[in-house]
Amino acid sequence: MHLRWATGGEARVVSIDADAIVLRSTVPSPPGSRIEGAVLGDPPARVRVKVHASRRQPEGDFLLQGRPIDMTRETRERLEGLAREPSTDP
């Protein structure tokens, strides 16, 4: 997992660019909502996303599609690197 949500749950970054982010999340977030969390590890970084779509996956988690809000270039580059890493999640 790459992120921990402020309201509980975690997510893994699937893909990210300047205008869009796709996450696999342990919790849903309805379209139109804003979800906030933090990147796991050091240095700490806040992540906010305006959710456009939330779909339950066969594995039981949720695919969240949205737009990053107020994300710094450093945080985006860090998340891009995490998205390129092979998943080790069960």
N, C-alpha and C positions, 0 to 999 in steps of 0.2 A: 504494500500500500504506500501511496505517496502523500496523501492528505488526510488530516483528521478534521471533521466538521465540528464547528463550535457547538452545535446542538446534538452531537453524537453521531457516530458512524464514521466510516472511512471511505476513501476513494483512490482509484488508480487512474493516472492520466493515460488516455488512449492516444490522443493527438491534440495538438495545439498550434494555432498560428495567431496572427495579430487580431483577427476578428472572430475566431471560433475556438471552442474547447470541447472535447468529448471526454467524458469520464465514466468509469465503471464504479458505481457507488453502492455501498451496503444499505443505503437508505434512499427513498425517493424524494423528489422535490418538485412540486407542481409547476407547469409552464407559467411563466410570468413572475415566479418567485425569485428571490435573491438568496443565495446560499453562501455562507462564509465559513472559511476554515483556515488551517495553517499547514504549510509544508512540513513534513516530518524531517527531523534532523536539523543540523546547524548549517548556516545561520537561519534563524527563524524568519519566516516570510508569510505574510497574510495573503489569502486568495479569496476573491469574491467573484461570483459568477451569476449572471442573469440567465435563468434557465428558460430555454425555448421548448424543450421536449424531454420527457422522462418516460422511459419504456422498461417494463419488467422483462428480464431476460430469462431464458429457460433454466439457467443456473441459480435463479433466485435473487440475483442482484439487479441493479438498475443501470441503464445506459442513459446518462444525462448529457444533453447537448445544449450549449449555451454560448454566451459571450463573456469573455473576461472583463471585469470592471476595474478600472484604475490600477492595472497591473504594470509594475515596472519592467523595464527591459531585462534586468538581471533575473527577476523572478520568472519571466516568460522563457528566457534561455535555460534556466535551471529545469523548468518543467518540460521543455523540449528534450533535454538530455534524459530526464526520467522516462519520457514516453518512448525513447529509442531503446531503453534497456529491456532485455527479455523478462517477461513476467515470471516470478517465482511463487506467485500465489497459488494455493491449492485449488 
